[in-house]
Amino acid sequence: MLRRGNQILEMLGVGSPNELPQNPPGSKCKVRNVLRVCEAGESVISIESYI
């Protein structure tokens, strides 16, 4: 999933998940550009587009 997430972010021109703000475990989703990235620790578990 993380690998596919990288590909999705690259296609959208956002960059790698490492460039996204890291949220503490259990935090709520944050909006960055048109993506809502939900994280558990440092692992991106959900990437949803608002488009």
PyMOL Python script that loads the backbone (N, CA, C, O; Angstrom):
from pymol import cmd

cmd.read_pdbstr("""\
ATOM      1  N   MET A   1       0.833  -1.207   0.000  1.00  0.00           N
ATOM      2  CA  MET A   1       0.000   0.000   0.000  1.00  0.00           C
ATOM      3  C   MET A   1       0.867   1.256   0.000  1.00  0.00           C
ATOM      4  O   MET A   1       0.585   2.218  -0.714  1.00  0.00           O
ATOM      5  N   LEU A   2       1.915   1.234   0.803  1.00  0.00           N
ATOM      6  CA  LEU A   2       2.771   2.414   0.878  1.00  0.00           C
ATOM      7  C   LEU A   2       3.434   2.676  -0.468  1.00  0.00           C
ATOM      8  O   LEU A   2       3.571   3.823  -0.895  1.00  0.00           O
ATOM      9  N   ARG A   3       3.843   1.595  -1.130  1.00  0.00           N
ATOM     10  CA  ARG A   3       4.465   1.751  -2.445  1.00  0.00           C
ATOM     11  C   ARG A   3       3.486   2.361  -3.434  1.00  0.00           C
ATOM     12  O   ARG A   3       3.840   3.274  -4.181  1.00  0.00           O
ATOM     13  N   ARG A   4       2.265   1.863  -3.442  1.00  0.00           N
ATOM     14  CA  ARG A   4       1.246   2.423  -4.340  1.00  0.00           C
ATOM     15  C   ARG A   4       0.956   3.867  -3.966  1.00  0.00           C
ATOM     16  O   ARG A   4       0.733   4.705  -4.840  1.00  0.00           O
ATOM     17  N   GLY A   5       0.959   4.158  -2.693  1.00  0.00           N
ATOM     18  CA  GLY A   5       0.753   5.532  -2.237  1.00  0.00           C
ATOM     19  C   GLY A   5       1.816   6.461  -2.796  1.00  0.00           C
ATOM     20  O   GLY A   5       1.513   7.580  -3.211  1.00  0.00           O
ATOM     21  N   ASN A   6       3.062   6.000  -2.808  1.00  0.00           N
ATOM     22  CA  ASN A   6       4.150   6.792  -3.378  1.00  0.00           C
ATOM     23  C   ASN A   6       3.876   7.112  -4.841  1.00  0.00           C
ATOM     24  O   ASN A   6       4.064   8.244  -5.287  1.00  0.00           O
ATOM     25  N   GLN A   7       3.426   6.096  -5.587  1.00  0.00           N
ATOM     26  CA  GLN A   7       3.167   6.280  -7.009  1.00  0.00           C
ATOM     27  C   GLN A   7       2.032   7.278  -7.223  1.00  0.00           C
ATOM     28  O   GLN A   7       2.101   8.126  -8.113  1.00  0.00           O
ATOM     29  N   ILE A   8       0.995   7.170  -6.408  1.00  0.00           N
ATOM     30  CA  ILE A   8      -0.143   8.091  -6.525  1.00  0.00           C
ATOM     31  C   ILE A   8       0.317   9.521  -6.252  1.00  0.00           C
ATOM     32  O   ILE A   8      -0.025  10.437  -7.000  1.00  0.00           O
ATOM     33  N   LEU A   9       1.089   9.713  -5.189  1.00  0.00           N
ATOM     34  CA  LEU A   9       1.557  11.053  -4.842  1.00  0.00           C
ATOM     35  C   LEU A   9       2.458  11.618  -5.928  1.00  0.00           C
ATOM     36  O   LEU A   9       2.372  12.801  -6.257  1.00  0.00           O
ATOM     37  N   GLU A  10       3.329  10.771  -6.492  1.00  0.00           N
ATOM     38  CA  GLU A  10       4.209  11.236  -7.556  1.00  0.00           C
ATOM     39  C   GLU A  10       3.413  11.651  -8.784  1.00  0.00           C
ATOM     40  O   GLU A  10       3.728  12.657  -9.420  1.00  0.00           O
ATOM     41  N   MET A  11       2.380  10.878  -9.119  1.00  0.00           N
ATOM     42  CA  MET A  11       1.560  11.207 -10.283  1.00  0.00           C
ATOM     43  C   MET A  11       0.844  12.542 -10.077  1.00  0.00           C
ATOM     44  O   MET A  11       0.648  13.298 -11.028  1.00  0.00           O
ATOM     45  N   LEU A  12       0.463  12.824  -8.856  1.00  0.00           N
ATOM     46  CA  LEU A  12      -0.238  14.068  -8.567  1.00  0.00           C
ATOM     47  C   LEU A  12       0.736  15.217  -8.320  1.00  0.00           C
ATOM     48  O   LEU A  12       0.317  16.360  -8.138  1.00  0.00           O
ATOM     49  N   GLY A  13       2.033  14.919  -8.312  1.00  0.00           N
ATOM     50  CA  GLY A  13       3.040  15.962  -8.146  1.00  0.00           C
ATOM     51  C   GLY A  13       3.165  16.460  -6.723  1.00  0.00           C
ATOM     52  O   GLY A  13       3.605  17.588  -6.501  1.00  0.00           O
ATOM     53  N   VAL A  14       2.788  15.646  -5.758  1.00  0.00           N
ATOM     54  CA  VAL A  14       2.848  16.077  -4.358  1.00  0.00           C
ATOM     55  C   VAL A  14       4.200  15.750  -3.749  1.00  0.00           C
ATOM     56  O   VAL A  14       4.650  16.433  -2.829  1.00  0.00           O
ATOM     57  N   GLY A  15       4.855  14.705  -4.259  1.00  0.00           N
ATOM     58  CA  GLY A  15       6.114  14.277  -3.673  1.00  0.00           C
ATOM     59  C   GLY A  15       5.911  13.009  -2.878  1.00  0.00           C
ATOM     60  O   GLY A  15       4.831  12.419  -2.910  1.00  0.00           O
ATOM     61  N   SER A  16       6.925  12.587  -2.172  1.00  0.00           N
ATOM     62  CA  SER A  16       6.840  11.343  -1.416  1.00  0.00           C
ATOM     63  C   SER A  16       6.192  11.587  -0.063  1.00  0.00           C
ATOM     64  O   SER A  16       6.186  12.718   0.422  1.00  0.00           O
ATOM     65  N   PRO A  17       5.637  10.529   0.563  1.00  0.00           N
ATOM     66  CA  PRO A  17       5.027  10.678   1.889  1.00  0.00           C
ATOM     67  C   PRO A  17       6.009  11.227   2.929  1.00  0.00           C
ATOM     68  O   PRO A  17       5.592  11.824   3.921  1.00  0.00           O
ATOM     69  N   ASN A  18       7.313  11.026   2.703  1.00  0.00           N
ATOM     70  CA  ASN A  18       8.307  11.556   3.635  1.00  0.00           C
ATOM     71  C   ASN A  18       8.297  13.078   3.671  1.00  0.00           C
ATOM     72  O   ASN A  18       8.760  13.688   4.635  1.00  0.00           O
ATOM     73  N   GLU A  19       7.764  13.689   2.611  1.00  0.00           N
ATOM     74  CA  GLU A  19       7.702  15.144   2.548  1.00  0.00           C
ATOM     75  C   GLU A  19       6.436  15.687   3.201  1.00  0.00           C
ATOM     76  O   GLU A  19       6.316  16.891   3.431  1.00  0.00           O
ATOM     77  N   LEU A  20       5.493  14.794   3.499  1.00  0.00           N
ATOM     78  CA  LEU A  20       4.266  15.211   4.161  1.00  0.00           C
ATOM     79  C   LEU A  20       4.518  15.364   5.655  1.00  0.00           C
ATOM     80  O   LEU A  20       5.391  14.692   6.204  1.00  0.00           O
ATOM     81  N   PRO A  21       3.769  16.233   6.317  1.00  0.00           N
ATOM     82  CA  PRO A  21       3.916  16.374   7.768  1.00  0.00           C
ATOM     83  C   PRO A  21       3.580  15.069   8.474  1.00  0.00           C
ATOM     84  O   PRO A  21       2.565  14.440   8.174  1.00  0.00           O
ATOM     85  N   GLN A  22       4.427  14.662   9.409  1.00  0.00           N
ATOM     86  CA  GLN A  22       4.190  13.420  10.133  1.00  0.00           C
ATOM     87  C   GLN A  22       3.310  13.701  11.349  1.00  0.00           C
ATOM     88  O   GLN A  22       3.621  14.566  12.168  1.00  0.00           O
ATOM     89  N   ASN A  23       2.212  12.962  11.454  1.00  0.00           N
ATOM     90  CA  ASN A  23       1.290  13.139  12.568  1.00  0.00           C
ATOM     91  C   ASN A  23       1.560  12.089  13.638  1.00  0.00           C
ATOM     92  O   ASN A  23       1.975  10.974  13.322  1.00  0.00           O
ATOM     93  N   PRO A  24       1.329  12.434  14.893  1.00  0.00           N
ATOM     94  CA  PRO A  24       1.476  11.446  15.962  1.00  0.00           C
ATOM     95  C   PRO A  24       0.433  10.340  15.823  1.00  0.00           C
ATOM     96  O   PRO A  24      -0.610  10.558  15.206  1.00  0.00           O
ATOM     97  N   PRO A  25       0.695   9.156  16.385  1.00  0.00           N
ATOM     98  CA  PRO A  25      -0.264   8.049  16.298  1.00  0.00           C
ATOM     99  C   PRO A  25      -1.637   8.461  16.818  1.00  0.00           C
ATOM    100  O   PRO A  25      -1.747   9.143  17.837  1.00  0.00           O
ATOM    101  N   GLY A  26      -2.680   8.041  16.108  1.00  0.00           N
ATOM    102  CA  GLY A  26      -4.037   8.326  16.554  1.00  0.00           C
ATOM    103  C   GLY A  26      -4.547   9.700  16.162  1.00  0.00           C
ATOM    104  O   GLY A  26      -5.651  10.089  16.544  1.00  0.00           O
ATOM    105  N   SER A  27      -3.736  10.446  15.392  1.00  0.00           N
ATOM    106  CA  SER A  27      -4.171  11.786  15.022  1.00  0.00           C
ATOM    107  C   SER A  27      -5.211  11.729  13.909  1.00  0.00           C
ATOM    108  O   SER A  27      -5.343  10.723  13.212  1.00  0.00           O
ATOM    109  N   LYS A  28      -5.942  12.821  13.757  1.00  0.00           N
ATOM    110  CA  LYS A  28      -6.953  12.891  12.705  1.00  0.00           C
ATOM    111  C   LYS A  28      -6.289  13.238  11.374  1.00  0.00           C
ATOM    112  O   LYS A  28      -5.126  13.637  11.319  1.00  0.00           O
ATOM    113  N   CYS A  29      -7.063  13.073  10.314  1.00  0.00           N
ATOM    114  CA  CYS A  29      -6.552  13.370   8.974  1.00  0.00           C
ATOM    115  C   CYS A  29      -6.253  14.864   8.854  1.00  0.00           C
ATOM    116  O   CYS A  29      -6.928  15.704   9.450  1.00  0.00           O
ATOM    117  N   LYS A  30      -5.227  15.165   8.068  1.00  0.00           N
ATOM    118  CA  LYS A  30      -4.946  16.558   7.747  1.00  0.00           C
ATOM    119  C   LYS A  30      -5.022  16.744   6.237  1.00  0.00           C
ATOM    120  O   LYS A  30      -4.739  15.823   5.470  1.00  0.00           O
ATOM    121  N   VAL A  31      -5.405  17.934   5.826  1.00  0.00           N
ATOM    122  CA  VAL A  31      -5.547  18.211   4.408  1.00  0.00           C
ATOM    123  C   VAL A  31      -4.253  18.828   3.886  1.00  0.00           C
ATOM    124  O   VAL A  31      -3.738  19.785   4.464  1.00  0.00           O
ATOM    125  N   ARG A  32      -3.728  18.272   2.786  1.00  0.00           N
ATOM    126  CA  ARG A  32      -2.567  18.846   2.111  1.00  0.00           C
ATOM    127  C   ARG A  32      -2.860  18.837   0.628  1.00  0.00           C
ATOM    128  O   ARG A  32      -3.042  17.770   0.042  1.00  0.00           O
ATOM    129  N   ASN A  33      -2.909  20.017   0.001  1.00  0.00           N
ATOM    130  CA  ASN A  33      -3.317  20.155  -1.393  1.00  0.00           C
ATOM    131  C   ASN A  33      -4.705  19.530  -1.537  1.00  0.00           C
ATOM    132  O   ASN A  33      -5.620  19.900  -0.801  1.00  0.00           O
ATOM    133  N   VAL A  34      -4.880  18.594  -2.468  1.00  0.00           N
ATOM    134  CA  VAL A  34      -6.191  17.970  -2.644  1.00  0.00           C
ATOM    135  C   VAL A  34      -6.247  16.590  -2.014  1.00  0.00           C
ATOM    136  O   VAL A  34      -7.184  15.828  -2.252  1.00  0.00           O
ATOM    137  N   LEU A  35      -5.225  16.266  -1.198  1.00  0.00           N
ATOM    138  CA  LEU A  35      -5.181  14.938  -0.600  1.00  0.00           C
ATOM    139  C   LEU A  35      -5.524  14.999   0.875  1.00  0.00           C
ATOM    140  O   LEU A  35      -5.192  15.961   1.568  1.00  0.00           O
ATOM    141  N   ARG A  36      -6.192  13.958   1.341  1.00  0.00           N
ATOM    142  CA  ARG A  36      -6.379  13.788   2.779  1.00  0.00           C
ATOM    143  C   ARG A  36      -5.539  12.589   3.153  1.00  0.00           C
ATOM    144  O   ARG A  36      -5.823  11.468   2.731  1.00  0.00           O
ATOM    145  N   VAL A  37      -4.508  12.818   3.943  1.00  0.00           N
ATOM    146  CA  VAL A  37      -3.578  11.743   4.279  1.00  0.00           C
ATOM    147  C   VAL A  37      -3.769  11.378   5.746  1.00  0.00           C
ATOM    148  O   VAL A  37      -3.522  12.184   6.643  1.00  0.00           O
ATOM    149  N   CYS A  38      -4.213  10.149   5.967  1.00  0.00           N
ATOM    150  CA  CYS A  38      -4.388   9.658   7.322  1.00  0.00           C
ATOM    151  C   CYS A  38      -3.188   8.792   7.663  1.00  0.00           C
ATOM    152  O   CYS A  38      -2.838   7.881   6.912  1.00  0.00           O
ATOM    153  N   GLU A  39      -2.555   9.076   8.802  1.00  0.00           N
ATOM    154  CA  GLU A  39      -1.356   8.346   9.140  1.00  0.00           C
ATOM    155  C   GLU A  39      -1.497   7.664  10.490  1.00  0.00           C
ATOM    156  O   GLU A  39      -2.177   8.161  11.389  1.00  0.00           O
ATOM    157  N   ALA A  40      -0.841   6.517  10.615  1.00  0.00           N
ATOM    158  CA  ALA A  40      -0.715   5.845  11.904  1.00  0.00           C
ATOM    159  C   ALA A  40       0.779   5.727  12.148  1.00  0.00           C
ATOM    160  O   ALA A  40       1.450   4.902  11.527  1.00  0.00           O
ATOM    161  N   GLY A  41       1.294   6.533  13.031  1.00  0.00           N
ATOM    162  CA  GLY A  41       2.740   6.596  13.190  1.00  0.00           C
ATOM    163  C   GLY A  41       3.325   7.250  11.952  1.00  0.00           C
ATOM    164  O   GLY A  41       2.958   8.374  11.608  1.00  0.00           O
ATOM    165  N   GLU A  42       4.237   6.553  11.280  1.00  0.00           N
ATOM    166  CA  GLU A  42       4.857   7.111  10.077  1.00  0.00           C
ATOM    167  C   GLU A  42       4.346   6.432   8.815  1.00  0.00           C
ATOM    168  O   GLU A  42       4.798   6.751   7.716  1.00  0.00           O
ATOM    169  N   SER A  43       3.404   5.494   8.959  1.00  0.00           N
ATOM    170  CA  SER A  43       2.908   4.744   7.803  1.00  0.00           C
ATOM    171  C   SER A  43       1.628   5.365   7.268  1.00  0.00           C
ATOM    172  O   SER A  43       0.663   5.551   8.009  1.00  0.00           O
ATOM    173  N   VAL A  44       1.621   5.684   5.985  1.00  0.00           N
ATOM    174  CA  VAL A  44       0.412   6.212   5.362  1.00  0.00           C
ATOM    175  C   VAL A  44      -0.548   5.046   5.135  1.00  0.00           C
ATOM    176  O   VAL A  44      -0.225   4.096   4.422  1.00  0.00           O
ATOM    177  N   ILE A  45      -1.728   5.128   5.746  1.00  0.00           N
ATOM    178  CA  ILE A  45      -2.668   4.013   5.646  1.00  0.00           C
ATOM    179  C   ILE A  45      -3.845   4.329   4.735  1.00  0.00           C
ATOM    180  O   ILE A  45      -4.583   3.426   4.344  1.00  0.00           O
ATOM    181  N   SER A  46      -4.028   5.604   4.392  1.00  0.00           N
ATOM    182  CA  SER A  46      -5.162   5.967   3.547  1.00  0.00           C
ATOM    183  C   SER A  46      -4.848   7.237   2.788  1.00  0.00           C
ATOM    184  O   SER A  46      -4.432   8.237   3.373  1.00  0.00           O
ATOM    185  N   ILE A  47      -5.049   7.194   1.478  1.00  0.00           N
ATOM    186  CA  ILE A  47      -4.869   8.391   0.670  1.00  0.00           C
ATOM    187  C   ILE A  47      -6.131   8.568  -0.158  1.00  0.00           C
ATOM    188  O   ILE A  47      -6.472   7.719  -0.981  1.00  0.00           O
ATOM    189  N   GLU A  48      -6.825   9.690   0.069  1.00  0.00           N
ATOM    190  CA  GLU A  48      -8.062   9.927  -0.646  1.00  0.00           C
ATOM    191  C   GLU A  48      -7.988  11.287  -1.330  1.00  0.00           C
ATOM    192  O   GLU A  48      -7.470  12.250  -0.765  1.00  0.00           O
ATOM    193  N   SER A  49      -8.501  11.354  -2.533  1.00  0.00           N
ATOM    194  CA  SER A  49      -8.506  12.602  -3.289  1.00  0.00           C
ATOM    195  C   SER A  49      -9.868  13.277  -3.173  1.00  0.00           C
ATOM    196  O   SER A  49     -10.898  12.604  -3.131  1.00  0.00           O
ATOM    197  N   TYR A  50      -9.870  14.594  -3.122  1.00  0.00           N
ATOM    198  CA  TYR A  50     -11.130  15.335  -3.087  1.00  0.00           C
ATOM    199  C   TYR A  50     -11.673  15.592  -4.484  1.00  0.00           C
ATOM    200  O   TYR A  50     -12.787  16.092  -4.636  1.00  0.00           O
ATOM    201  N   ILE A  51     -10.890  15.253  -5.509  1.00  0.00           N
ATOM    202  CA  ILE A  51     -11.335  15.502  -6.886  1.00  0.00           C
ATOM    203  C   ILE A  51     -12.443  14.522  -7.253  1.00  0.00           C
ATOM    204  O   ILE A  51     -12.957  14.563  -8.371  1.00  0.00           O
TER     205      ILE A  51
END
""", "prot")
cmd.dss("prot")
cmd.show_as("cartoon", "prot")
cmd.util.cbc("prot")
cmd.orient("prot")
